[in-house]
Structures are given as C-alpha cells and as structure tokens.
C-alpha cells in the first residue's frame, strides 16, 4: 500500500469517577458513569483500529483527564497520544486538526467516543467527502456534531461557540456559508450523553448480547495445521472464526471445510485478531494460534475461570507436540514464568470476555509482542488465571533455530524491548532466518 495521508483523531477523557459522563451520574452513579466512558472509548478505539488498518490510515488519540502513560497502560502503546490543548473544545479541535495537517496528512477527521452507531462506511464517506468539500460534518440529533473533518483548518468554525449547547450545528453551518466553505454532511446520529439515550449504547454493549465462546484464529499459509486447530475448537464453540491474511496456499479452503467462518485481513496478528473479535458473537473470546489445538472441554474450563471474581483473563498450560527432554524443559520454563509473573503468551490461547477485550480497545497494532502487551494491560483489571489443562502446540518454532537458540532469542528480544528497542526492529530479529540473529547490527 502507498503511505497513508488520512488521519482519524479520537477525542476522549480518562474514565475517572465523578469527572466523566457526569450527566449519567444520577442514573449510573459516579463509578457506573466512568465504566460507561471506559466501555464506549474502548468500543470506539477497537473499531477505529480495524478501520485504520484496513484503509491504511493513521490514528491519534487526543486525551485529557490523565497522563499519556496512564492512557498507554489502558489502551496500548502503539498509538500517538496527544494532550488536548486549548481553553475550550473549539480551540482543542482546531489545534488537533492543525497538528495533523502540519504533520503531513492531507485530511483530518475528528470523532468523539459518544456515538457508538458511527460505522466504517460513515468514516469512509467522511474521508471521501473531503475530495471536493472543505469541511465535512456528522450532525448529532442534540444540535451538535459527532464528526468534523477538514483539509485545511478553518478557525472561523471554532471561535466563540457555545459548546455543548443546542445551536452548535446550526451556527457551524451558518459560519461555513459566510466563509464560502463547501460543506458536506453525513446522516445524523445520536450521541449517548443523557440517561434516556442509554438504549443506543445497549445495542452495542457486549454484556447485553451473545452467549457461548467465539474462537478466533489468525492464519497465513497454515494449510498443514489449520484444519486440526479448527476441529479441536468446534465442539465447544459457538463459532470458530479464521482470519486469513492473503494466504497463497489452501488455508482458507481447509479452514472452511473444517467448519470455520472465514474473514480476510491485512497481514499482522494484532489486526487479524481485532477483526475477528469485532465480528464475534460470543460472550467470551478465545484467541488460538493456527498450529495449536485446545484441550477437550476447553470451553467449560474457560467459562468457569472467567466466572471467578476479580478475574480479567485466562490461558491454558503449554504442551509442545514433540518428544524429548529439551521440549519438556521449555514447558517447565513456561510454567515458572507464568507462576512467577502471571504472563502467559499467545500460544497458550488467551481467553477473556468480549466486554473486557472491548474495554481495553483490543490488541495494540504491534508487529511483535502484542499478546504480552495485552496481558499486561489486562493484569491491571484483575487476575490472569492459568488452567491446568494443556493446549498442544506445534514444535516448529523451536525446531527452526533449535531449542536453545530459540529460547535465547526470545529472552534477548524481551531484554531489548525493556531497553527501548522498537518493536519493528525486534520483529525483524524475531523473523530472521540468519543464524547470527543475536549479533547487533
């Protein structure tokens, strides 16, 4: 793909009880209002991550109410986070648009997190409208707007406006006409700001819909393994979703024949799993590697773990599908890591509720260690519980470089990450077939 020149900016506030969604407090209480803010922000960001990755666009989170570090620990380290700057909402939006355009984008669209009905198609339409319009608006039914986009910052639209009042949209239209700006409008949608508007959110709330477990398998050129993975999961799942990233072999055909639903995605495990989760219908999500097989009665074990109080997520013990002491040593090492640090990796089949996954905005868009990042963010929400039952995974990763070198590579990558080496460079080290991969270049 060519480099992206479209920027989607997301305005949000940290979900601090008593300081966010204040008009909801009489109905939900301060804690409940903050949880609503958390859920709607996560919902918006997960959808935006999928939209941006499949359109080759960029994202930026414009935040307030907490530090950048707190947002990264909540929503992931992959995004640029910019503190909202300005004395009022208009100045903050003008600054955000100007910063995006000064950064090299040819159009910038801003959205909030209060409009869960906003769709990918409407974001596409907003970007396309800027081909031959100066400004695009998404009118909100309360007299404001849920989206604004520009190719050039227009200060007249932001100054001396009664933000939060019922006349913001009409005054914006008037000012656009006075300044001879070509204005495009999307279909009107309703924000969720008042207690009476909660049913709009409930249409999207994972807690209100779905049952059972959705198994999500990212795959690329996995013809030899995918059918076994799908079949192992079918018995306990509401659905098995394989997200294929442009395989050149028979992966899609084998998965379909085994009983999976097939989706397509750009290459990258994080975006593949986010796409699968966004399409899932189950109350619980389980992310399975294509070369692994879940244990018998896995869904029962996962559901029992997720029903425990203060549990954020779970995973299975690891068993490698090969004989030999060296593989048993790897399994022992994994058990010690999990026992000491509660850090299972993706090859142990992470599972959680769809609500929890949504509240943290899904997987961060990282070329490596997206599973480790997600687990660390989930640990801030509750316990990570490991089922005694083992998941069986292929030995191919350890055979490719040898067990000792594979373990050394993984430890070097973790150490380098802790020292600030970028995940892009770490991914190149991880995927190299050079036997001297540990030599720093």
C-alpha positions in Angstrom: 0.0 0.0 0.0 1.0 3.6 -0.5 1.7 5.7 2.6 -1.4 6.8 4.4 -2.3 10.5 4.3 -5.6 10.3 6.2 -5.7 10.9 10.0 -8.6 9.9 12.3 -8.3 11.7 15.6 -10.3 10.4 18.6 -11.2 12.8 21.4 -11.6 11.1 24.8 -11.3 11.6 28.6 -9.9 9.2 31.1 -12.7 7.4 32.9 -12.2 8.9 36.4 -15.3 8.5 38.6 -17.0 11.9 39.1 -15.2 13.6 36.3 -16.6 11.9 33.2 -20.1 11.3 31.8 -21.3 13.5 34.7 -24.9 13.7 33.2 -25.1 9.9 33.6 -24.3 10.0 37.3 -27.9 10.4 38.6 -28.7 7.1 36.8 -25.5 5.1 37.0 -23.6 6.6 39.9 -20.0 8.0 39.5 -18.4 4.6 39.1 -21.0 3.4 36.7 -20.7 6.6 34.6 -16.9 6.1 34.5 -17.3 2.5 33.4 -19.6 3.7 30.6 -16.9 6.1 29.5 -14.4 3.3 29.6 -16.6 0.9 27.6 -17.5 3.5 24.9 -13.9 4.6 24.5 -12.7 1.0 24.1 -15.6 0.3 21.6 -14.6 3.3 19.5 -10.9 2.6 19.6 -11.3 -1.1 18.6 -13.5 -0.1 15.7 -11.1 2.7 14.7 -8.1 0.3 14.9 -9.8 -2.0 12.4 -10.9 0.8 10.2 -7.5 2.4 10.0 -5.5 -0.8 9.5 -7.8 -1.8 6.6 -7.7 1.6 5.0 -4.0 2.4 5.5 -4.9 5.4 7.6 -3.4 6.8 10.8 -4.9 7.2 14.3 -4.3 9.7 17.0 -5.8 9.8 20.5 -6.4 13.3 21.8 -6.7 12.9 25.5 -7.5 14.7 28.7 -8.0 13.7 32.4 -4.8 11.7 32.9 -1.2 11.4 31.8 -0.1 9.9 28.5 1.4 6.9 30.4 -1.9 6.1 32.0 -3.6 6.0 28.6 -0.9 3.8 27.2 -1.4 1.4 30.1 -5.1 1.4 29.4 -5.3 1.4 25.6 -1.9 0.3 24.4 1.5 1.8 23.4 1.0 1.7 19.6 -0.8 5.0 19.1 0.3 8.6 19.2 -1.3 10.2 22.3 -1.6 14.0 22.3 -2.9 16.0 25.2 -5.8 18.2 24.2 -4.6 21.9 24.1 -6.7 25.0 24.4 -9.2 26.8 26.6 -12.3 25.3 25.1 -13.4 22.5 22.9 -13.2 24.6 19.7 -9.6 25.6 20.4 -8.7 21.9 21.1 -10.3 20.7 17.9 -8.6 23.4 15.8 -5.3 22.5 17.4 -5.8 18.8 16.7 -6.7 19.4 13.0 -3.8 21.9 12.5 -1.3 19.5 14.1 -2.4 16.6 11.9 -2.2 18.7 8.7 1.2 20.1 9.8 2.3 16.5 10.4 1.9 15.7 6.7 -1.7 14.4 6.5 -3.8 15.7 3.6 -7.1 15.4 5.6 -8.0 15.0 9.2 -11.3 13.8 10.7 -12.1 14.1 14.4 -14.6 12.0 16.3 -15.6 11.6 19.9 -16.5 8.4 21.8 -20.1 9.2 22.5 -21.6 7.9 19.2 -21.5 4.1 19.1 -23.6 3.9 15.9 -20.8 5.5 13.9 -19.9 3.0 11.2 -16.9 2.2 9.0 -19.0 3.3 6.0 -19.6 6.7 7.5 -15.9 7.2 8.2 -15.2 6.2 4.6 -17.9 8.7 3.4 -16.3 11.5 5.6 -12.9 11.0 4.1 -14.3 10.7 0.6 -16.4 13.9 1.0 -13.2 15.9 1.5 -12.2 15.2 -2.1 -14.4 18.0 -3.2 -15.6 19.8 0.0 -13.7 21.9 2.5 -15.5 20.6 5.6 -17.5 17.5 6.5 -19.8 17.3 9.5 -21.6 14.4 11.1 -24.7 16.1 12.6 -25.8 14.9 16.1 -29.5 14.9 16.9 -28.9 17.1 20.0 -27.8 20.1 17.9 -24.1 19.4 17.9 -22.0 17.1 15.7 -20.3 13.8 16.2 -17.7 14.2 13.5 -15.8 17.0 11.8 -13.2 16.8 9.1 -11.1 19.3 7.1 -8.3 19.6 4.5 -7.3 22.9 6.0 -8.0 24.3 9.4 -10.9 26.8 9.4 -10.6 28.9 12.6 -13.9 30.7 12.0 -15.8 27.5 12.7 -14.3 27.1 16.2 -14.1 30.6 17.8 -16.7 32.0 20.2 -19.0 29.0 20.0 -21.4 28.0 22.9 -20.0 24.4 23.1 -22.4 21.9 24.5 -25.5 24.0 23.6 -28.2 23.1 21.1 -27.1 25.6 18.4 -23.6 24.4 17.7 -24.5 22.6 14.4 -26.7 25.5 13.1 -24.1 28.1 13.9 -21.4 26.0 12.3 -23.5 25.7 9.1 -24.0 29.4 9.1 -20.3 30.2 9.5 -19.4 27.8 6.8 -21.8 29.6 4.4 -20.5 33.0 5.5 -16.9 31.9 4.7 -17.9 30.3 1.4 -16.8 26.9 2.5 -18.1 23.8 0.7 -19.8 21.8 3.4 -20.7 18.1 3.2 -22.9 16.4 5.8 -23.3 12.7 6.8 -26.6 11.2 8.1 -27.5 12.4 11.6 -26.7 10.1 14.5 -27.5 10.3 18.3 -24.9 10.8 20.9 -25.1 9.0 24.3 -24.9 11.8 26.8 -28.1 11.5 28.8 -29.7 8.6 30.7 -32.5 8.4 28.2 -30.0 7.7 25.5 -28.6 4.6 27.1 -30.6 2.2 24.9 -28.4 3.4 22.0 -25.3 2.1 23.8 -27.0 -1.1 24.9 -27.3 -2.1 21.2 -23.5 -2.3 21.2 -22.8 -3.4 24.8 -21.2 -6.8 24.7 -22.8 -7.6 28.1 -26.2 -7.3 26.5 -25.7 -9.7 23.6 -24.2 -13.1 22.9 -23.5 -16.3 24.7 -21.0 -19.1 24.3 -17.4 -18.7 23.2 -16.0 -17.4 19.9 -12.7 -18.9 18.9 -10.5 -16.6 16.8 -7.7 -18.0 14.8 -5.3 -15.7 12.8 -3.7 -17.5 9.9 -1.4 -17.1 6.9 -0.2 -20.1 4.9 -1.3 -22.6 7.5 -2.8 -25.2 5.2 -1.0 -28.0 7.1 -2.3 -27.1 10.6 -5.5 -25.1 10.3 -8.0 -27.9 10.0 -6.8 -29.6 13.2 -6.9 -26.3 15.1 -10.5 -25.6 13.9 -11.7 -29.1 14.6 -10.3 -29.1 18.1 -12.3 -26.0 18.9 -15.6 -26.7 17.1 -17.1 -28.9 19.8 -17.2 -26.3 22.5 -17.5 -23.1 20.5 -20.4 -21.0 19.4 -18.3 -20.2 16.3 -14.8 -20.6 15.0 -13.5 -17.6 13.0 -10.4 -17.9 10.9 -9.0 -14.6 9.8 -6.8 -15.2 6.8 -4.1 -12.8 5.7 -3.7 -13.3 2.0 -2.6 -17.0 2.1 -1.1 -18.3 -1.1 -1.8 -22.0 -0.1 -5.1 -23.8 0.7 -5.5 -22.3 4.2 -9.0 -20.8 3.5 -10.3 -23.9 1.8 -9.0 -26.2 4.6 -10.5 -24.0 7.3 -13.8 -23.7 5.6 -14.0 -27.4 5.0 -13.2 -28.0 8.7 -16.2 -25.8 9.8 -14.8 -22.3 10.3 -16.2 -19.0 9.3 -13.6 -17.2 7.1 -12.7 -13.5 7.2 -9.8 -11.7 5.5 -7.4 -9.1 6.8 -4.1 -7.4 6.2 -1.1 -9.4 7.4 -0.4 -8.9 11.1 -1.6 -11.0 14.0 -3.0 -8.0 16.0 -5.2 -6.6 13.3 -6.3 -10.1 12.3 -7.4 -10.8 15.9 -9.1 -7.4 16.2 -11.1 -8.1 13.1 -12.1 -11.4 14.4 -13.2 -10.0 17.7 -15.1 -7.2 16.1 -17.1 -9.8 14.2 -17.6 -12.3 17.0 -21.0 -13.1 18.5 -19.9 -15.0 21.7 -19.8 -13.6 25.2 -16.3 -15.0 25.6 -13.4 -14.7 23.2 -10.5 -17.3 22.9 -7.5 -16.5 20.6 -6.0 -19.6 19.2 -2.8 -20.0 17.2 -3.2 -21.9 13.9 -0.7 -24.5 14.9 -2.3 -25.3 18.2 -5.1 -27.5 19.5 -7.3 -26.7 22.5 -7.8 -29.4 25.2 -11.0 -31.3 25.5 -13.8 -29.4 27.3 -11.8 -26.2 26.9 -14.9 -24.0 26.7 -16.2 -25.4 30.1 -12.8 -24.7 31.7 -12.6 -21.2 30.2 -16.1 -20.2 31.3 -15.5 -21.5 34.8 -12.3 -19.4 35.1 -14.0 -16.2 33.7 -16.8 -16.6 36.2 -14.4 -16.2 39.1 -14.4 -13.0 41.0 -11.7 -10.4 40.0 -10.5 -12.5 37.0 -9.6 -10.5 33.9 -8.5 -13.3 31.6 -7.1 -16.8 31.4 -5.0 -19.1 29.4 -4.0 -22.8 29.3 -0.9 -24.6 30.3 1.5 -25.2 27.4 2.4 -28.6 26.0 4.6 -29.0 22.9 3.7 -31.6 20.3 7.1 -33.3 20.3 9.1 -35.8 22.4 12.4 -35.1 24.1 13.8 -33.6 27.3 14.6 -30.3 25.6 10.8 -29.7 24.9 9.9 -30.7 28.5 12.5 -28.1 29.7 10.7 -25.4 27.6 7.4 -26.4 29.1 8.9 -26.3 32.6 10.3 -22.8 31.9 6.9 -21.6 30.7 5.3 -22.9 33.9 7.8 -21.0 36.0 7.3 -17.8 34.1 3.6 -18.0 34.5 3.8 -18.9 38.1 6.1 -16.1 39.0 4.9 -13.3 36.7 1.4 -14.4 35.5 2.4 -13.6 31.9 1.1 -16.3 29.5 1.8 -15.7 25.9 -0.5 -16.1 22.9 0.5 -19.7 22.2 -1.3 -20.6 25.5 -4.7 -19.5 24.0 -5.6 -16.3 25.8 -9.3 -16.0 26.7 -11.4 -13.2 28.2 -14.9 -11.8 28.0 -15.8 -9.8 24.9 -16.6 -6.9 27.3 -13.1 -6.9 28.8 -11.4 -7.1 25.4 -13.5 -4.2 24.2 -12.8 -2.0 27.3 -9.1 -2.1 26.6 -9.5 -1.3 22.9 -8.4 -4.7 21.7 -4.9 -5.6 20.6 -2.4 -2.8 20.1 -1.2 -2.7 16.5 2.3 -4.0 17.1 4.4 -6.3 14.8 5.6 -8.3 17.8 4.6 -9.0 21.5 1.0 -7.8 21.0 0.0 -10.7 23.2 2.4 -9.7 26.0 1.2 -6.1 25.9 -2.5 -7.2 26.1 -1.8 -9.4 29.1 0.0 -6.6 30.9 -2.9 -4.3 30.3 -5.4 -7.0 31.4 -3.5 -7.6 34.6 -4.4 -4.0 35.7 -8.0 -5.1 35.6 -7.8 -8.4 37.5 -6.1 -11.8 37.8 -4.8 -13.8 35.0 -5.7 -17.5 35.7 -4.0 -20.5 34.1 -6.0 -23.6 33.5 -4.2 -26.9 34.4 -5.4 -28.4 31.1 -2.7 -28.1 28.5 -3.0 -26.7 25.0 -1.0 -28.7 22.4 1.2 -26.5 20.2 3.5 -27.4 17.3 7.2 -27.6 17.9 8.1 -26.0 14.6 9.2 -22.6 16.2 11.7 -24.3 18.4 12.9 -26.7 15.7 13.6 -23.9 13.2 16.5 -22.4 15.2 16.9 -25.1 17.8 15.5 -25.0 21.3 18.5 -23.3 23.0 18.8 -20.6 20.3 15.0 -20.0 20.2 14.9 -19.5 24.0 17.9 -17.2 23.8 16.3 -15.2 21.0 13.1 -14.7 23.0 14.9 -13.6 26.1 17.1 -11.2 24.1 14.1 -9.7 22.5 12.4 -9.2 25.9 15.6 -7.6 27.2 15.9 -5.4 24.2 12.3 -4.3 24.5 12.8 -3.4 28.1 15.8 -1.2 27.0 13.6 0.6 24.4 14.4 -1.1 21.1 11.4 -0.6 18.8 9.0 -3.4 18.1 9.6 -3.0 14.4 13.3 -3.8 14.9 12.5 -6.6 17.3 10.2 -8.1 14.7 13.0 -8.2 12.2 15.2 -10.0 14.7 12.4 -12.5 15.5 11.6 -13.3 11.9 15.1 -13.6 10.6 16.5 -16.9 9.4 20.0 -15.7 9.9 21.8 -18.0 12.4 23.7 -14.9 13.7 20.5 -13.1 14.5 21.7 -12.2 18.0 24.6 -10.1 16.6 23.6 -6.5 17.0 23.7 -4.6 13.6 
